[in-house]
Amino acid sequence: MTVPAGYRFGDPALAASPVDAKALDALKASLLFGPADVDALRRARDVLAPQVEAILDVWYGFVGANPHLLAHFADPKTGAPSGDYLAAVRQRFGRWILDTCAADYDAAWLAWMDEIGKRHHRIGKNRTDGANASAHIPMSHLLALVYPISATIKPFLARAGAAPETVEAMHAAWTKSVLLQAILWARPYAKDGDF
């Protein structure tokens, strides 16, 4: 399958994010996200990379156990989840774990965050995979998932046997990064001037 232009991180065909570097810096400051967090995320990547499939098993188990979440992967008429859609999203979700730990927080990253937000919103949901699933993920669900995605990562971070303070630093950095991303993904949901 050929991936269309504008559908990958770093693709020059992606539209620039309306969030600029100055606004991003302000968000990072509000989240107390700084260079030490970036360093902690880089360490976390080495710990999480060999565990990606196990992490996805936990997250997909959570989604599968919550019908209101699983519905976003299901045919709206039949309610049957699409295995192909779930598999395609799982592959991207695994890549996202590693990308979260390696982000450069530059214009290309901001463009990708905006694209991810559009893929959850009715303006872009289902378009990447040509899926027949719910046409929109409510912003409340998008933001609510920050907690389970953050809380469930901690045991995986601890498995490398790092000192407790190192695990705490990686977990705090992960949580801040996930929240930062969810805030940016919510931009398409906001009215002009409200973000």
N, CA and C atoms as an extended XYZ file, in Angstrom:
585
Properties=species:S:1:pos:R:3:atomname:S:1:resname:S:1:resid:I:1 pbc="F F F"
N         0.844       -1.182        0.000 N   MET     1
C         0.000        0.000        0.000 CA  MET     1
C         0.886        1.242        0.000 C   MET     1
N         0.572        2.189       -0.828 N   THR     2
C         1.298        3.448       -0.873 CA  THR     2
C         0.651        4.423        0.098 C   THR     2
N         1.459        5.027        0.929 N   VAL     3
C         0.937        6.004        1.894 CA  VAL     3
C         0.800        7.344        1.180 C   VAL     3
N        -0.406        7.938        1.198 N   PRO     4
C        -0.598        9.217        0.524 CA  PRO     4
C         0.235       10.335        1.149 C   PRO     4
N         0.485       11.365        0.380 N   ALA     5
C         1.219       12.536        0.890 CA  ALA     5
C         0.469       13.124        2.075 C   ALA     5
N         1.234       13.533        3.072 N   GLY     6
C         0.651       14.175        4.247 CA  GLY     6
C         0.172       13.219        5.308 C   GLY     6
N         0.523       11.940        5.197 N   TYR     7
C         0.023       10.956        6.136 CA  TYR     7
C         1.083       10.379        7.060 C   TYR     7
N         2.311       10.910        7.029 N   ARG     8
C         3.400       10.403        7.863 CA  ARG     8
C         4.073       11.553        8.610 C   ARG     8
N         4.646       11.218        9.762 N   PHE     9
C         5.435       12.196       10.496 CA  PHE     9
C         6.593       12.655        9.619 C   PHE     9
N         6.836       13.946        9.599 N   GLY    10
C         7.944       14.508        8.843 CA  GLY    10
C         7.660       14.692        7.366 C   GLY    10
N         6.481       14.293        6.917 N   ASP    11
C         6.117       14.431        5.506 CA  ASP    11
C         5.967       15.916        5.188 C   ASP    11
N         6.707       16.434        4.202 N   PRO    12
C         6.604       17.859        3.885 CA  PRO    12
C         5.225       18.264        3.375 C   PRO    12
N         4.394       17.296        2.994 N   ALA    13
C         3.042       17.623        2.531 CA  ALA    13
C         2.080       17.906        3.685 C   ALA    13
N         2.504       17.628        4.921 N   LEU    14
C         1.641       17.940        6.069 CA  LEU    14
C         1.480       19.452        6.191 C   LEU    14
N         0.277       19.865        6.470 N   ALA    15
C         0.033       21.285        6.703 CA  ALA    15
C         0.723       21.719        7.987 C   ALA    15
N         1.242       22.925        7.977 N   ALA    16
C         1.869       23.467        9.193 CA  ALA    16
C         0.810       23.626       10.279 C   ALA    16
N         1.229       23.415       11.500 N   SER    17
C         0.322       23.622       12.626 CA  SER    17
C         0.102       25.112       12.841 C   SER    17
N        -1.132       25.486       13.192 N   PRO    18
C        -1.353       26.881       13.563 CA  PRO    18
C        -0.735       27.238       14.916 C   PRO    18
N        -0.279       26.229       15.667 N   VAL    19
C         0.411       26.458       16.935 CA  VAL    19
C         1.885       26.692       16.607 C   VAL    19
N         2.384       27.845       16.997 N   ASP    20
C         3.783       28.158       16.678 CA  ASP    20
C         4.709       27.819       17.848 C   ASP    20
N         5.995       27.999       17.622 N   ALA    21
C         7.002       27.652       18.627 CA  ALA    21
C         6.806       28.440       19.923 C   ALA    21
N         6.412       29.688       19.811 N   LYS    22
C         6.195       30.507       21.015 CA  LYS    22
C         5.040       29.952       21.847 C   LYS    22
N         3.946       29.585       21.190 N   ALA    23
C         2.800       29.009       21.904 CA  ALA    23
C         3.173       27.655       22.507 C   ALA    23
N         3.963       26.869       21.775 N   LEU    24
C         4.417       25.581       22.298 CA  LEU    24
C         5.281       25.780       23.536 C   LEU    24
N         6.181       26.744       23.488 N   ASP    25
C         7.031       27.023       24.659 CA  ASP    25
C         6.189       27.419       25.869 C   ASP    25
N         5.133       28.176       25.630 N   ALA    26
C         4.258       28.572       26.739 CA  ALA    26
C         3.544       27.345       27.322 C   ALA    26
N         3.069       26.450       26.462 N   LEU    27
C         2.426       25.225       26.951 CA  LEU    27
C         3.410       24.381       27.755 C   LEU    27
N         4.621       24.235       27.236 N   LYS    28
C         5.640       23.455       27.943 CA  LYS    28
C         5.938       24.081       29.306 C   LYS    28
N         6.005       25.404       29.363 N   ALA    29
C         6.255       26.077       30.640 CA  ALA    29
C         5.109       25.825       31.612 C   ALA    29
N         3.871       25.868       31.104 N   SER    30
C         2.711       25.614       31.966 CA  SER    30
C         2.718       24.193       32.519 C   SER    30
N         3.277       23.257       31.743 N   LEU    31
C         3.348       21.861       32.166 CA  LEU    31
C         4.622       21.542       32.961 C   LEU    31
N         5.456       22.557       33.176 N   LEU    32
C         6.756       22.358       33.837 CA  LEU    32
C         7.595       21.330       33.080 C   LEU    32
N         7.491       21.367       31.762 N   PHE    33
C         8.203       20.437       30.890 CA  PHE    33
C         9.465       21.106       30.378 C   PHE    33
N        10.622       20.542       30.731 N   GLY    34
C        11.881       21.166       30.347 CA  GLY    34
C        12.908       20.164       29.858 C   GLY    34
N        14.153       20.614       29.723 N   PRO    35
C        15.226       19.759       29.201 CA  PRO    35
C        15.424       18.458       29.993 C   PRO    35
N        15.226       18.497       31.294 N   ALA    36
C        15.375       17.268       32.083 CA  ALA    36
C        14.321       16.241       31.687 C   ALA    36
N        13.126       16.722       31.317 N   ASP    37
C        12.076       15.809       30.857 CA  ASP    37
C        12.442       15.193       29.520 C   ASP    37
N        12.999       15.997       28.626 N   VAL    38
C        13.434       15.475       27.330 CA  VAL    38
C        14.489       14.380       27.546 C   VAL    38
N        15.438       14.629       28.432 N   ASP    39
C        16.467       13.634       28.743 CA  ASP    39
C        15.846       12.356       29.316 C   ASP    39
N        14.878       12.526       30.212 N   ALA    40
C        14.217       11.365       30.817 CA  ALA    40
C        13.453       10.562       29.766 C   ALA    40
N        12.841       11.243       28.816 N   LEU    41
C        12.129       10.544       27.742 CA  LEU    41
C        13.093        9.769       26.853 C   LEU    41
N        14.258       10.322       26.601 N   ARG    42
C        15.251        9.610       25.801 CA  ARG    42
C        15.664        8.312       26.511 C   ARG    42
N        15.830        8.378       27.832 N   ARG    43
C        16.142        7.167       28.603 CA  ARG    43
C        14.963        6.191       28.550 C   ARG    43
N        13.754        6.723       28.628 N   ALA    44
C        12.549        5.886       28.609 CA  ALA    44
C        12.417        5.126       27.294 C   ALA    44
N        12.862        5.714       26.215 N   ARG    45
C        12.752        5.045       24.905 CA  ARG    45
C        13.501        3.715       24.924 C   ARG    45
N        14.691        3.713       25.483 N   ASP    46
C        15.475        2.479       25.548 CA  ASP    46
C        14.780        1.413       26.397 C   ASP    46
N        14.075        1.860       27.432 N   VAL    47
C        13.370        0.939       28.317 CA  VAL    47
C        12.096        0.423       27.647 C   VAL    47
N        11.368        1.292       26.962 N   LEU    48
C        10.067        0.929       26.408 CA  LEU    48
C        10.146        0.202       25.069 C   LEU    48
N        11.162        0.488       24.278 N   ALA    49
C        11.237       -0.077       22.924 CA  ALA    49
C        11.048       -1.593       22.881 C   ALA    49
N        11.732       -2.362       23.742 N   PRO    50
C        11.538       -3.812       23.667 CA  PRO    50
C        10.204       -4.290       24.258 C   PRO    50
N         9.425       -3.374       24.831 N   GLN    51
C         8.169       -3.748       25.490 CA  GLN    51
C         6.933       -3.221       24.748 C   GLN    51
N         7.117       -2.673       23.565 N   VAL    52
C         6.008       -2.011       22.867 CA  VAL    52
C         4.801       -2.932       22.722 C   VAL    52
N         5.000       -4.153       22.276 N   GLU    53
C         3.854       -5.052       22.070 CA  GLU    53
C         3.122       -5.348       23.379 C   GLU    53
N         3.860       -5.520       24.451 N   ALA    54
C         3.227       -5.773       25.752 CA  ALA    54
C         2.442       -4.550       26.223 C   ALA    54
N         2.974       -3.362       25.985 N   ILE    55
C         2.260       -2.129       26.333 CA  ILE    55
C         0.966       -2.048       25.523 C   ILE    55
N         1.057       -2.316       24.231 N   LEU    56
C        -0.128       -2.261       23.375 CA  LEU    56
C        -1.161       -3.299       23.802 C   LEU    56
N        -0.716       -4.462       24.270 N   ASP    57
C        -1.660       -5.462       24.768 CA  ASP    57
C        -2.472       -4.899       25.939 C   ASP    57
N        -1.799       -4.192       26.840 N   VAL    58
C        -2.492       -3.582       27.984 CA  VAL    58
C        -3.478       -2.531       27.492 C   VAL    58
N        -3.019       -1.649       26.618 N   TRP    59
C        -3.882       -0.564       26.144 CA  TRP    59
C        -5.050       -1.089       25.328 C   TRP    59
N        -4.798       -2.060       24.468 N   TYR    60
C        -5.892       -2.622       23.667 CA  TYR    60
C        -6.853       -3.418       24.549 C   TYR    60
N        -6.354       -4.032       25.599 N   GLY    61
C        -7.243       -4.689       26.555 CA  GLY    61
C        -8.163       -3.696       27.218 C   GLY    61
N        -7.628       -2.531       27.558 N   PHE    62
C        -8.433       -1.473       28.162 CA  PHE    62
C        -9.500       -0.982       27.193 C   PHE    62
N        -9.111       -0.715       25.945 N   VAL    63
C       -10.080       -0.255       24.944 CA  VAL    63
C       -11.144       -1.327       24.713 C   VAL    63
N       -10.712       -2.574       24.561 N   GLY    64
C       -11.650       -3.662       24.307 CA  GLY    64
C       -12.619       -3.902       25.450 C   GLY    64
N       -12.212       -3.568       26.670 N   ALA    65
C       -13.076       -3.752       27.843 CA  ALA    65
C       -14.056       -2.601       28.037 C   ALA    65
N       -13.946       -1.573       27.214 N   ASN    66
C       -14.825       -0.399       27.326 CA  ASN    66
C       -15.561       -0.196       26.006 C   ASN    66
N       -16.817       -0.667       25.933 N   PRO    67
C       -17.553       -0.601       24.665 CA  PRO    67
C       -17.625        0.803       24.062 C   PRO    67
N       -17.671        1.839       24.896 N   HIS    68
C       -17.752        3.201       24.353 CA  HIS    68
C       -16.458        3.601       23.643 C   HIS    68
N       -15.334        2.984       24.012 N   LEU    69
C       -14.067        3.229       23.316 CA  LEU    69
C       -13.938        2.327       22.089 C   LEU    69
N       -14.276        1.065       22.249 N   LEU    70
C       -14.189        0.121       21.138 CA  LEU    70
C       -15.099        0.544       19.980 C   LEU    70
N       -16.179        1.248       20.288 N   ALA    71
C       -17.115        1.706       19.249 CA  ALA    71
C       -16.433        2.597       18.214 C   ALA    71
N       -15.354        3.260       18.581 N   HIS    72
C       -14.658        4.134       17.635 CA  HIS    72
C       -13.897        3.352       16.569 C   HIS    72
N       -13.813        2.027       16.752 N   PHE    73
C       -13.158        1.145       15.790 CA  PHE    73
C       -14.176        0.228       15.107 C   PHE    73
N       -15.461        0.509       15.305 N   ALA    74
C       -16.511       -0.393       14.849 CA  ALA    74
C       -17.378        0.232       13.763 C   ALA    74
N       -17.975       -0.640       12.961 N   ASP    75
C       -18.941       -0.219       11.947 CA  ASP    75
C       -20.134        0.400       12.672 C   ASP    75
N       -20.496        1.651       12.346 N   PRO    76
C       -21.595        2.303       13.056 CA  PRO    76
C       -22.937        1.585       12.918 C   PRO    76
N       -23.131        0.860       11.820 N   LYS    77
C       -24.417        0.171       11.611 CA  LYS    77
C       -24.482       -1.166       12.330 C   LYS    77
N       -23.401       -1.931       12.271 N   THR    78
C       -23.428       -3.277       12.848 CA  THR    78
C       -22.839       -3.332       14.255 C   THR    78
N       -21.998       -2.377       14.585 N   GLY    79
C       -21.319       -2.397       15.882 CA  GLY    79
C       -20.144       -3.357       15.930 C   GLY    79
N       -19.843       -3.998       14.809 N   ALA    80
C       -18.738       -4.955       14.771 CA  ALA    80
C       -17.408       -4.231       14.610 C   ALA    80
N       -16.452       -4.474       15.527 N   PRO    81
C       -15.133       -3.853       15.394 CA  PRO    81
C       -14.430       -4.335       14.123 C   PRO    81
N       -13.658       -3.456       13.535 N   SER    82
C       -12.887       -3.789       12.338 CA  SER    82
C       -11.499       -4.245       12.747 C   SER    82
N       -11.208       -5.507       12.517 N   GLY    83
C        -9.886       -6.035       12.844 CA  GLY    83
C        -8.789       -5.343       12.062 C   GLY    83
N        -9.060       -5.043       10.786 N   ASP    84
C        -8.054       -4.362        9.967 CA  ASP    84
C        -7.755       -2.968       10.504 C   ASP    84
N        -8.795       -2.252       10.899 N   TYR    85
C        -8.624       -0.895       11.424 CA  TYR    85
C        -7.874       -0.943       12.756 C   TYR    85
N        -8.273       -1.867       13.623 N   LEU    86
C        -7.583       -2.011       14.912 CA  LEU    86
C        -6.103       -2.341       14.712 C   LEU    86
N        -5.804       -3.184       13.744 N   ALA    87
C        -4.407       -3.562       13.485 CA  ALA    87
C        -3.604       -2.392       12.941 C   ALA    87
N        -4.194       -1.612       12.036 N   ALA    88
C        -3.489       -0.463       11.462 CA  ALA    88
C        -3.210        0.582       12.534 C   ALA    88
N        -4.196        0.833       13.391 N   VAL    89
C        -4.021        1.816       14.458 CA  VAL    89
C        -2.999        1.299       15.474 C   VAL    89
N        -3.029        0.014       15.756 N   ARG    90
C        -2.062       -0.560       16.704 CA  ARG    90
C        -0.633       -0.334       16.220 C   ARG    90
N        -0.397       -0.523       14.941 N   GLN    91
C         0.944       -0.314       14.396 CA  GLN    91
C         1.373        1.146       14.593 C   GLN    91
N         0.480        2.085       14.305 N   ARG    92
C         0.814        3.505       14.500 CA  ARG    92
C         0.978        3.842       15.977 C   ARG    92
N         0.164        3.228       16.819 N   PHE    93
C         0.233        3.476       18.258 CA  PHE    93
C         1.593        3.023       18.804 C   PHE    93
N         2.087        1.898       18.314 N   GLY    94
C         3.411        1.429       18.718 CA  GLY    94
C         4.494        2.406       18.312 C   GLY    94
N         4.388        2.927       17.107 N   ARG    95
C         5.348        3.932       16.626 CA  ARG    95
C         5.246        5.188       17.486 C   ARG    95
N         4.018        5.548       17.895 N   TRP    96
C         3.799        6.742       18.703 CA  TRP    96
C         4.527        6.638       20.053 C   TRP    96
N         4.562        5.444       20.643 N   ILE    97
C         5.271        5.274       21.915 CA  ILE    97
C         6.725        5.711       21.744 C   ILE    97
N         7.363        5.217       20.693 N   LEU    98
C         8.767        5.550       20.451 CA  LEU    98
C         8.938        7.012       20.064 C   LEU    98
N         8.014        7.528       19.244 N   ASP    99
C         8.074        8.934       18.841 CA  ASP    99
C         7.905        9.871       20.039 C   ASP    99
N         7.071        9.477       20.984 N   THR   100
C         6.868       10.301       22.185 CA  THR   100
C         8.182       10.469       22.940 C   THR   100
N         8.980        9.420       22.943 N   CYS   101
C        10.254        9.476       23.666 CA  CYS   101
C        11.365       10.158       22.871 C   CYS   101
N        11.151       10.373       21.587 N   ALA   102
C        12.221       10.918       20.741 CA  ALA   102
C        11.862       12.264       20.114 C   ALA   102
N        10.758       12.858       20.524 N   ALA   103
C        10.267       14.082       19.886 CA  ALA   103
C        11.274       15.222       19.962 C   ALA   103
N        11.329       15.995       18.885 N   ASP   104
C        12.190       17.177       18.830 CA  ASP   104
C        11.437       18.470       19.120 C   ASP   104
N        10.110       18.407       19.168 N   TYR   105
C         9.282       19.580       19.494 CA  TYR   105
C         9.543       20.729       18.526 C   TYR   105
N         9.688       20.392       17.258 N   ASP   106
C         9.936       21.390       16.223 CA  ASP   106
C         8.689       21.562       15.351 C   ASP   106
N         8.820       22.302       14.257 N   ALA   107
C         7.674       22.570       13.381 CA  ALA   107
C         7.120       21.284       12.774 C   ALA   107
N         7.989       20.345       12.417 N   ALA   108
C         7.513       19.075       11.849 CA  ALA   108
C         6.704       18.299       12.887 C   ALA   108
N         7.173       18.303       14.130 N   TRP   109
C         6.448       17.626       15.203 CA  TRP   109
C         5.101       18.300       15.452 C   TRP   109
N         5.072       19.621       15.469 N   LEU   110
C         3.806       20.337       15.659 CA  LEU   110
C         2.821       20.023       14.534 C   LEU   110
N         3.309       19.950       13.303 N   ALA   111
C         2.438       19.613       12.169 CA  ALA   111
C         1.854       18.212       12.356 C   ALA   111
N         2.684       17.287       12.848 N   TRP   112
C         2.213       15.924       13.071 CA  TRP   112
C         1.186       15.874       14.193 C   TRP   112
N         1.391       16.645       15.261 N   MET   113
C         0.410       16.686       16.345 CA  MET   113
C        -0.937       17.191       15.831 C   MET   113
N        -0.892       18.205       14.966 N   ASP   114
C        -2.137       18.735       14.408 CA  ASP   114
C        -2.818       17.679       13.534 C   ASP   114
N        -2.029       16.949       12.769 N   GLU   115
C        -2.585       15.883       11.925 CA  GLU   115
C        -3.227       14.796       12.783 C   GLU   115
N        -2.566       14.414       13.871 N   ILE   116
C        -3.145       13.398       14.762 CA  ILE   116
C        -4.466       13.901       15.337 C   ILE   116
N        -4.514       15.168       15.740 N   GLY   117
C        -5.772       15.725       16.231 CA  GLY   117
C        -6.877       15.639       15.195 C   GLY   117
N        -6.553       15.958       13.950 N   LYS   118
C        -7.542       15.894       12.867 CA  LYS   118
C        -8.019       14.458       12.649 C   LYS   118
N        -7.155       13.496       12.859 N   ARG   119
C        -7.529       12.093       12.657 CA  ARG   119
C        -8.493       11.582       13.724 C   ARG   119
N        -8.611       12.290       14.826 N   HIS   120
C        -9.585       11.933       15.860 CA  HIS   120
C       -10.885       12.717       15.694 C   HIS   120
N       -10.811       13.847       15.068 N   HIS   121
C       -11.943       14.754       14.872 CA  HIS   121
C       -12.700       14.391       13.595 C   HIS   121
N       -13.929       14.825       13.509 N   ARG   122
C       -14.746       14.506       12.329 CA  ARG   122
C       -14.153       15.018       11.020 C   ARG   122
N       -13.240       15.989       11.075 N   ILE   123
C       -12.670       16.495        9.820 CA  ILE   123
C       -11.676       15.511        9.190 C   ILE   123
N       -11.246       14.498        9.954 N   GLY   124
C       -10.272       13.573        9.387 CA  GLY   124
C       -10.393       12.129        9.849 C   GLY   124
N       -11.326       11.844       10.766 N   LYS   125
C       -11.470       10.477       11.287 CA  LYS   125
C       -11.747        9.508       10.139 C   LYS   125
N       -11.089        8.389       10.141 N   ASN   126
C       -11.241        7.285        9.184 CA  ASN   126
C       -10.526        7.491        7.856 C   ASN   126
N       -10.077        8.681        7.571 N   ARG   127
C        -9.527        8.960        6.244 CA  ARG   127
C        -8.211        8.229        6.006 C   ARG   127
N        -7.372        8.095        7.009 N   THR   128
C        -6.068        7.455        6.820 CA  THR   128
C        -6.217        6.024        6.334 C   THR   128
N        -7.143        5.273        6.936 N   ASP   129
C        -7.297        3.859        6.617 CA  ASP   129
C        -8.518        3.572        5.744 C   ASP   129
N        -9.282        4.608        5.407 N   GLY   130
C       -10.517        4.368        4.674 CA  GLY   130
C       -11.453        3.487        5.488 C   GLY   130
N       -11.415        3.664        6.806 N   ALA   131
C       -12.190        2.813        7.715 CA  ALA   131
C       -13.665        3.199        7.711 C   ALA   131
N       -14.489        2.225        8.023 N   ASN   132
C       -15.919        2.449        8.221 CA  ASN   132
C       -16.162        2.306        9.721 C   ASN   132
N       -15.923        3.400       10.426 N   ALA   133
C       -16.062        3.393       11.887 CA  ALA   133
C       -16.697        4.710       12.304 C   ALA   133
N       -16.841        4.916       13.609 N   SER   134
C       -17.435        6.167       14.068 CA  SER   134
C       -16.719        7.343       13.417 C   SER   134
N       -17.475        8.363       13.105 N   ALA   135
C       -16.934        9.494       12.345 CA  ALA   135
C       -16.248       10.539       13.215 C   ALA   135
N       -16.253       10.347       14.521 N   HIS   136
C       -15.713       11.384       15.409 CA  HIS   136
C       -15.437       10.783       16.781 C   HIS   136
N       -14.318       11.151       17.372 N   ILE   137
C       -14.031       10.790       18.762 CA  ILE   137
C       -14.232       12.046       19.597 C   ILE   137
N       -15.137       12.009       20.557 N   PRO   138
C       -15.368       13.205       21.371 CA  PRO   138
C       -14.077       13.666       22.065 C   PRO   138
N       -13.913       14.959       22.165 N   MET   139
C       -12.735       15.520       22.813 CA  MET   139
C       -12.614       15.023       24.252 C   MET   139
N       -13.740       14.809       24.913 N   SER   140
C       -13.693       14.327       26.296 CA  SER   140
C       -12.991       12.972       26.380 C   SER   140
N       -13.219       12.089       25.414 N   HIS   141
C       -12.551       10.784       25.419 CA  HIS   141
C       -11.069       10.935       25.099 C   HIS   141
N       -10.770       11.815       24.156 N   LEU   142
C        -9.376       12.070       23.785 CA  LEU   142
C        -8.565       12.509       25.010 C   LEU   142
N        -9.116       13.429       25.777 N   LEU   143
C        -8.418       13.953       26.952 CA  LEU   143
C        -8.445       12.972       28.126 C   LEU   143
N        -9.536       12.232       28.274 N   ALA   144
C        -9.642       11.290       29.387 CA  ALA   144
C        -8.600       10.183       29.284 C   ALA   144
N        -8.205        9.833       28.077 N   LEU   145
C        -7.248        8.737       27.906 CA  LEU   145
C        -5.827        9.108       28.328 C   LEU   145
N        -5.586       10.385       28.625 N   VAL   146
C        -4.270       10.771       29.127 CA  VAL   146
C        -3.940        9.974       30.392 C   VAL   146
N        -4.920        9.810       31.265 N   TYR   147
C        -4.626        9.109       32.520 CA  TYR   147
C        -4.265        7.641       32.310 C   TYR   147
N        -5.102        6.823       31.656 N   PRO   148
C        -4.702        5.420       31.525 CA  PRO   148
C        -3.420        5.219       30.712 C   PRO   148
N        -3.192        6.058       29.710 N   ILE   149
C        -1.972        5.938       28.908 CA  ILE   149
C        -0.743        6.296       29.750 C   ILE   149
N        -0.943        7.164       30.728 N   SER   150
C         0.164        7.549       31.610 CA  SER   150
C         0.334        6.588       32.780 C   SER   150
N        -0.768        6.227       33.426 N   ALA   151
C        -0.671        5.371       34.610 CA  ALA   151
C        -0.153        3.980       34.268 C   ALA   151
N        -0.580        3.439       33.146 N   THR   152
C        -0.210        2.063       32.814 CA  THR   152
C         1.221        1.928       32.294 C   THR   152
N         1.869        3.023       31.988 N   ILE   153
C         3.244        2.944       31.464 CA  ILE   153
C         4.269        2.761       32.593 C   ILE   153
N         3.916        3.170       33.788 N   LYS   154
C         4.897        3.162       34.883 CA  LYS   154
C         5.487        1.780       35.169 C   LYS   154
N         4.678        0.721       35.243 N   PRO   155
C         5.288       -0.600       35.484 CA  PRO   155
C         6.276       -1.007       34.383 C   PRO   155
N         6.018       -0.594       33.163 N   PHE   156
C         6.935       -0.908       32.072 CA  PHE   156
C         8.250       -0.129       32.228 C   PHE   156
N         8.150        1.099       32.695 N   LEU   157
C         9.357        1.895       32.939 CA  LEU   157
C        10.191        1.291       34.075 C   LEU   157
N         9.517        0.700       35.047 N   ALA   158
C        10.212        0.143       36.209 CA  ALA   158
C        10.895       -1.188       35.901 C   ALA   158
N        10.510       -1.853       34.825 N   ARG   159
C        11.037       -3.198       34.531 CA  ARG   159
C        12.516       -3.222       34.193 C   ARG   159
N        13.092       -2.089       33.875 N   ALA   160
C        14.515       -2.067       33.530 CA  ALA   160
C        15.399       -2.085       34.770 C   ALA   160
N        14.774       -1.972       35.939 N   GLY   161
C        15.540       -2.026       37.173 CA  GLY   161
C        16.247       -0.730       37.531 C   GLY   161
N        15.813        0.375       36.957 N   ALA   162
C        16.411        1.674       37.272 CA  ALA   162
C        16.062        2.075       38.701 C   ALA   162
N        16.834        3.001       39.221 N   ALA   163
C        16.563        3.534       40.560 CA  ALA   163
C        15.173        4.159       40.584 C   ALA   163
N        14.492        4.083       41.730 N   PRO   164
C        13.131        4.633       41.805 CA  PRO   164
C        13.030        6.091       41.353 C   PRO   164
N        14.033        6.910       41.670 N   GLU   165
C        13.959        8.318       41.257 CA  GLU   165
C        14.085        8.463       39.738 C   GLU   165
N        14.803        7.550       39.092 N   THR   166
C        14.908        7.568       37.628 CA  THR   166
C        13.591        7.154       37.007 C   THR   166
N        12.958        6.133       37.570 N   VAL   167
C        11.639        5.704       37.093 CA  VAL   167
C        10.638        6.844       37.259 C   VAL   167
N        10.656        7.501       38.408 N   GLU   168
C         9.742        8.630       38.647 CA  GLU   168
C         9.969        9.751       37.640 C   GLU   168
N        11.232       10.050       37.348 N   ALA   169
C        11.540       11.110       36.378 CA  ALA   169
C        11.045       10.733       34.986 C   ALA   169
N        11.240        9.481       34.580 N   MET   170
C        10.759        9.045       33.268 CA  MET   170
C         9.240        9.071       33.216 C   MET   170
N         8.607        8.634       34.296 N   HIS   171
C         7.142        8.615       34.325 CA  HIS   171
C         6.563       10.030       34.306 C   HIS   171
N         7.150       10.925       35.065 N   ALA   172
C         6.677       12.315       35.062 CA  ALA   172
C         6.842       12.932       33.674 C   ALA   172
N         7.978       12.684       33.039 N   ALA   173
C         8.216       13.224       31.696 CA  ALA   173
C         7.225       12.647       30.699 C   ALA   173
N         6.974       11.337       30.776 N   TRP   174
C         6.003       10.688       29.892 CA  TRP   174
C         4.622       11.323       30.070 C   TRP   174
N         4.203       11.480       31.320 N   THR   175
C         2.882       12.035       31.607 CA  THR   175
C         2.755       13.452       31.074 C   THR   175
N         3.772       14.276       31.282 N   LYS   176
C         3.742       15.647       30.758 CA  LYS   176
C         3.671       15.641       29.233 C   LYS   176
N         4.443       14.763       28.604 N   SER   177
C         4.454       14.705       27.145 CA  SER   177
C         3.104       14.252       26.597 C   SER   177
N         2.507       13.236       27.223 N   VAL   178
C         1.203       12.756       26.760 CA  VAL   178
C         0.153       13.854       26.927 C   VAL   178
N         0.197       14.567       28.042 N   LEU   179
C        -0.755       15.658       28.239 CA  LEU   179
C        -0.525       16.774       27.222 C   LEU   179
N         0.725       17.118       26.975 N   LEU   180
C         1.045       18.129       25.970 CA  LEU   180
C         0.491       17.724       24.609 C   LEU   180
N         0.709       16.470       24.241 N   GLN   181
C         0.209       16.006       22.949 CA  GLN   181
C        -1.317       16.039       22.891 C   GLN   181
N        -1.978       15.585       23.955 N   ALA   182
C        -3.443       15.589       23.960 CA  ALA   182
C        -3.987       17.012       23.845 C   ALA   182
N        -3.323       17.956       24.492 N   ILE   183
C        -3.737       19.367       24.359 CA  ILE   183
C        -3.623       19.801       22.908 C   ILE   183
N        -2.510       19.461       22.264 N   LEU   184
C        -2.326       19.832       20.856 CA  LEU   184
C        -3.313       19.100       19.954 C   LEU   184
N        -3.609       17.842       20.263 N   TRP   185
C        -4.594       17.100       19.465 CA  TRP   185
C        -5.983       17.712       19.586 C   TRP   185
N        -6.242       18.402       20.679 N   ALA   186
C        -7.563       19.006       20.891 CA  ALA   186
C        -7.751       20.284       20.080 C   ALA   186
N        -6.698       20.816       19.482 N   ARG   187
C        -6.811       22.073       18.751 CA  ARG   187
C        -7.898       22.051       17.672 C   ARG   187
N        -8.030       20.996       16.862 N   PRO   188
C        -9.090       21.007       15.855 CA  PRO   188
C       -10.507       21.064       16.442 C   PRO   188
N       -10.649       20.731       17.710 N   TYR   189
C       -11.952       20.743       18.360 CA  TYR   189
C       -12.360       22.159       18.810 C   TYR   189
N       -11.400       23.059       18.894 N   ALA   190
C       -11.652       24.404       19.430 CA  ALA   190
C       -12.113       25.349       18.326 C   ALA   190
N       -12.992       26.253       18.686 N   LYS   191
C       -13.396       27.298       17.765 CA  LYS   191
C       -12.229       28.248       17.542 C   LYS   191
N       -12.214       28.907       16.394 N   ASP   192
C       -11.148       29.875       16.124 CA  ASP   192
C       -11.048       30.867       17.269 C   ASP   192
N        -9.837       31.068       17.739 N   GLY   193
C        -9.587       32.027       18.807 CA  GLY   193
C        -9.742       31.450       20.204 C   GLY   193
N       -10.239       30.196       20.320 N   ASP   194
C       -10.473       29.599       21.644 CA  ASP   194
C        -9.349       28.699       22.109 C   ASP   194
N        -8.443       28.289       21.218 N   PHE   195
C        -7.394       27.361       21.618 CA  PHE   195
C        -6.334       28.094       22.416 C   PHE   195
